[in-house]
Amino acid sequence: MIVSTAAGAFAQRVSGLGFSLIAAPSLALAVGPRDGVALTNLLAMVVAIAVFAPSARNVDAAKAAALVPAGLIGVVPGTIVFHLLPASWLQVAVGAVTGLGLAAVSATRRLRAAARMPVTAAAGLASGFTTAVAGAGGPALTIYAIATQWPQPQFAATGQISYAVQAAAALALKGSPRLPLPWLGGLIAAALAGLACAHLLAHRVNPARARRAAIGIAALASAATMIHGISSLAGGLF
C-alpha cells in the first residue's frame, strides 16, 4: 500500500497521470474494495490539495463553476451504486473503471469537441460518478481536456479542485476507511513523500517515459483487481 500510494503521487506530479488510476486497484486488493475506494478518495483529496497549492493562479474559474457542481451531482448515484454492489462485484468495477479509463485516455488523442456548458457538465458528472464508485475521477476530465484542447496548466489546476471536492463529498456520504490511524498517517505521509520526490526529480524525468511506465503499472494493477474480483465471484458460485 505504501509503495503504490507513493508511486501514484509521484506519477501524478511528473507525468500528469491520475493518482487514483494507480492507487485505487492496489488499495482495493490490499484492504478490500469498500475500504480501498474510501481510502483512495481520502488520499486523492490530500494529493489534489497539495498539487493545487502551487498552481492556484492557473485555475479556470468558468470551467470550475460547471465541473464542480456537476461532479457533486455525479457523486450521489455513484455512492448509491457503491453501496448496492456486493464486494466482489465492486472489486471488478474498480478494476474495470480504472482499466477502461486508461484505455479511453490512450485512445482519444484525436477526439475533438467544443467546450460548451453541456459537455463540461457531462465530464464533471461522469468524473463524480466514477470517483464515488471506484475512486477514479480522472479519466473523464482527462478525456474532456484532450477533446477540448484545454491548456495543461489550466486543466491541472482546475482539475485538482474538482478531484478534491468530489473526494470529500464521496467520503462524507460513504464514511472514512476503517483503518488504524497509524496506517492512515503512514499512507498520507507516503503520498506527500511521493509528491516531494517528484518535485525534486521532475527536471530529470522524461514525462513521456514516466507516463508510459505509470500506464503499465496501472494496467497491471487494474487487471489483477478484476481477476481477483472475478475469482471471488466464481468461488461464490461453486
C-alpha positions as CSV (number, residue, x, y, z in Angstrom):
1,M,0.0,0.0,0.0
2,I,2.8,2.4,0.9
3,V,4.6,1.8,-2.4
4,S,1.5,2.2,-4.6
5,T,0.5,5.3,-2.8
6,A,3.9,6.9,-3.2
7,A,4.2,5.8,-6.8
8,G,0.8,7.2,-7.6
9,A,1.6,10.5,-6.2
10,F,4.9,10.6,-7.9
11,A,3.4,9.7,-11.3
12,Q,0.7,12.4,-10.9
13,R,3.2,15.1,-10.3
14,V,5.7,14.0,-13.0
15,S,3.5,12.6,-15.8
16,G,0.0,14.1,-15.2
17,L,-1.5,10.6,-14.9
18,G,-4.1,10.4,-12.1
19,F,-3.0,9.3,-8.7
20,S,-6.2,7.1,-8.3
21,L,-5.6,5.1,-11.5
22,I,-2.5,3.6,-9.9
23,A,-3.6,3.6,-6.3
24,A,-7.2,2.5,-6.5
25,P,-6.7,-1.0,-7.8
26,S,-3.8,-1.7,-5.5
27,L,-5.6,-0.4,-2.4
28,A,-8.7,-2.4,-3.3
29,L,-6.6,-5.5,-3.4
30,A,-4.9,-4.7,-0.2
31,V,-7.8,-3.8,2.1
32,G,-10.9,-4.8,0.2
33,P,-12.9,-2.8,-2.3
34,R,-15.0,-0.8,0.1
35,D,-12.2,0.5,2.3
36,G,-9.9,0.6,-0.7
37,V,-12.2,3.0,-2.6
38,A,-12.8,5.2,0.5
39,L,-9.0,5.2,1.2
40,T,-8.3,6.2,-2.4
41,N,-10.8,9.1,-2.0
42,L,-9.1,10.3,1.1
43,L,-5.6,10.1,-0.3
44,A,-6.7,11.6,-3.7
45,M,-8.1,14.6,-1.8
46,V,-4.7,15.1,0.0
47,V,-2.8,14.8,-3.2
48,A,-5.1,17.1,-5.1
49,I,-4.8,19.8,-2.4
50,A,-1.0,19.5,-2.4
51,V,-0.8,19.7,-6.2
52,F,-3.3,22.6,-6.3
53,A,-1.4,24.8,-3.9
54,P,1.5,25.9,-6.2
55,S,-0.8,26.1,-9.3
56,A,-3.8,28.0,-7.9
57,R,-3.1,31.0,-10.2
58,N,-3.9,28.9,-13.3
59,V,-7.5,28.0,-12.2
60,D,-10.1,28.3,-15.0
61,A,-12.9,29.8,-12.9
62,A,-15.6,29.4,-15.7
63,K,-15.0,25.7,-16.1
64,A,-14.7,25.1,-12.4
65,A,-18.1,26.7,-12.0
66,A,-19.6,23.9,-14.2
67,L,-17.3,21.0,-13.3
68,V,-17.6,21.2,-9.5
69,P,-21.4,21.3,-9.2
70,A,-21.8,18.6,-11.8
71,G,-19.2,16.4,-10.1
72,L,-21.1,16.7,-6.8
73,I,-24.3,15.6,-8.5
74,G,-22.5,12.6,-10.0
75,V,-21.2,11.5,-6.6
76,V,-24.7,10.8,-5.4
77,P,-25.7,8.0,-7.9
78,G,-22.1,6.7,-7.7
79,T,-22.4,6.4,-3.9
80,I,-25.7,4.5,-4.3
81,V,-24.1,2.0,-6.8
82,F,-21.1,1.7,-4.4
83,H,-23.4,0.6,-1.6
84,L,-25.6,-1.6,-3.7
85,L,-22.8,-3.7,-5.4
86,P,-21.6,-6.8,-3.5
87,A,-17.9,-6.7,-2.5
88,S,-16.8,-9.0,-5.3
89,W,-18.7,-7.0,-8.0
90,L,-17.4,-3.8,-6.6
91,Q,-13.8,-5.1,-6.9
92,V,-14.5,-6.0,-10.5
93,A,-15.9,-2.5,-11.0
94,V,-12.8,-0.8,-9.6
95,G,-10.6,-2.8,-12.0
96,A,-12.9,-2.2,-14.9
97,V,-13.3,1.6,-14.3
98,T,-9.6,2.2,-14.0
99,G,-8.7,-0.1,-16.9
100,L,-11.3,1.3,-19.2
101,G,-10.2,4.8,-18.1
102,L,-6.7,4.1,-19.1
103,A,-7.8,2.7,-22.5
104,A,-10.1,5.6,-23.1
105,V,-7.4,8.2,-22.3
106,S,-4.9,6.4,-24.6
107,A,-7.4,6.1,-27.5
108,T,-8.9,9.6,-27.6
109,R,-5.8,11.6,-28.6
110,R,-7.5,12.9,-31.8
111,L,-11.0,13.4,-30.3
112,R,-12.2,16.9,-30.6
113,A,-15.2,18.7,-29.0
114,A,-16.3,22.2,-28.2
115,A,-16.0,23.2,-24.6
116,R,-19.7,24.0,-24.3
117,M,-21.5,24.0,-20.9
118,P,-23.3,20.7,-21.5
119,V,-20.1,19.0,-22.5
120,T,-18.3,20.4,-19.4
121,A,-21.1,19.4,-17.1
122,A,-21.2,15.9,-18.6
123,A,-17.5,15.5,-17.9
124,G,-17.9,16.6,-14.3
125,L,-20.9,14.3,-13.8
126,A,-19.0,11.3,-15.1
127,S,-16.0,12.2,-13.0
128,G,-18.1,12.4,-9.9
129,F,-19.8,9.1,-10.6
130,T,-16.5,7.2,-11.1
131,T,-14.9,8.9,-8.1
132,A,-17.7,7.5,-5.8
133,V,-17.8,4.0,-7.4
134,A,-14.1,3.3,-7.9
135,G,-12.1,6.2,-6.5
136,A,-11.0,7.3,-10.0
137,G,-12.4,10.5,-11.3
138,G,-9.5,11.4,-13.5
139,P,-10.3,9.7,-16.9
140,A,-13.5,11.6,-17.6
141,L,-11.8,15.0,-17.0
142,T,-8.6,13.9,-18.9
143,I,-10.7,12.9,-22.0
144,Y,-12.6,16.2,-21.8
145,A,-9.3,18.2,-21.6
146,I,-7.9,16.3,-24.6
147,A,-11.1,16.7,-26.7
148,T,-11.4,20.4,-25.9
149,Q,-7.7,21.1,-26.1
150,W,-7.7,22.6,-22.7
151,P,-4.3,24.0,-21.9
152,Q,-2.4,21.8,-19.4
153,P,-1.7,24.4,-16.8
154,Q,-5.4,25.4,-16.5
155,F,-6.5,21.7,-16.6
156,A,-4.0,20.7,-14.0
157,A,-5.0,23.4,-11.6
158,T,-8.8,23.3,-12.1
159,G,-8.9,19.5,-12.1
160,Q,-7.4,19.4,-8.6
161,I,-10.4,21.5,-7.3
162,S,-12.8,19.0,-8.9
163,Y,-11.0,16.0,-7.6
164,A,-10.7,17.3,-4.0
165,V,-14.4,18.4,-3.8
166,Q,-15.6,15.1,-5.3
167,A,-13.5,13.0,-3.0
168,A,-14.6,15.0,0.1
169,A,-18.3,14.6,-0.9
170,A,-17.8,10.8,-1.5
171,L,-16.2,10.4,1.9
172,A,-18.9,12.4,3.6
173,L,-21.6,10.1,2.1
174,K,-19.7,6.8,2.4
175,G,-17.7,7.3,5.6
176,S,-14.0,7.1,6.2
177,P,-11.9,4.0,5.6
178,R,-11.8,1.6,8.5
179,L,-8.0,1.5,9.0
180,P,-5.9,2.2,12.2
181,L,-4.8,5.8,12.5
182,P,-1.1,4.9,12.2
183,W,-1.8,3.3,8.8
184,L,-3.7,6.3,7.6
185,G,-1.0,8.6,8.7
186,G,1.7,6.5,7.1
187,L,-0.2,6.4,3.8
188,I,-0.8,10.2,3.8
189,A,2.9,10.6,4.5
190,A,3.8,8.3,1.6
191,A,1.6,10.3,-0.7
192,L,3.3,13.6,0.4
193,A,6.7,11.9,0.1
194,G,5.9,10.8,-3.5
195,L,5.0,14.4,-4.4
196,A,8.1,15.8,-2.8
197,C,10.4,13.3,-4.6
198,A,8.6,14.2,-7.9
199,H,9.1,17.9,-7.3
200,L,12.8,17.4,-6.7
201,L,13.3,15.0,-9.7
202,A,10.8,16.4,-12.2
203,H,13.5,18.0,-14.3
204,R,15.4,14.7,-14.6
205,V,12.5,12.5,-15.5
206,N,11.2,12.3,-19.1
207,P,7.4,12.9,-18.7
208,A,6.5,10.7,-21.7
209,R,8.5,7.7,-20.3
210,A,7.1,8.3,-16.9
211,R,3.6,8.3,-18.3
212,R,4.2,5.1,-20.2
213,A,5.6,3.4,-17.0
214,A,2.6,4.7,-15.0
215,I,0.1,3.4,-17.5
216,G,1.8,0.0,-17.4
217,I,1.7,-0.2,-13.6
218,A,-1.9,1.0,-13.5
219,A,-2.9,-1.6,-16.2
220,L,-1.3,-4.4,-14.3
221,A,-3.0,-3.3,-11.0
222,S,-6.4,-3.0,-12.8
223,A,-6.1,-6.4,-14.3
224,A,-5.1,-8.0,-11.0
225,T,-8.0,-6.4,-9.3
226,M,-10.5,-7.6,-11.9
227,I,-9.1,-11.1,-11.8
228,H,-9.3,-11.2,-8.0
229,G,-12.9,-10.0,-8.1
230,I,-13.9,-12.4,-10.9
231,S,-12.3,-15.3,-8.9
232,S,-14.3,-14.4,-5.8
233,L,-17.5,-14.3,-7.9
234,A,-16.6,-17.7,-9.4
235,G,-15.8,-19.1,-5.9
236,G,-19.2,-18.0,-4.7
237,L,-21.0,-19.9,-7.5
238,F,-19.4,-23.2,-6.7
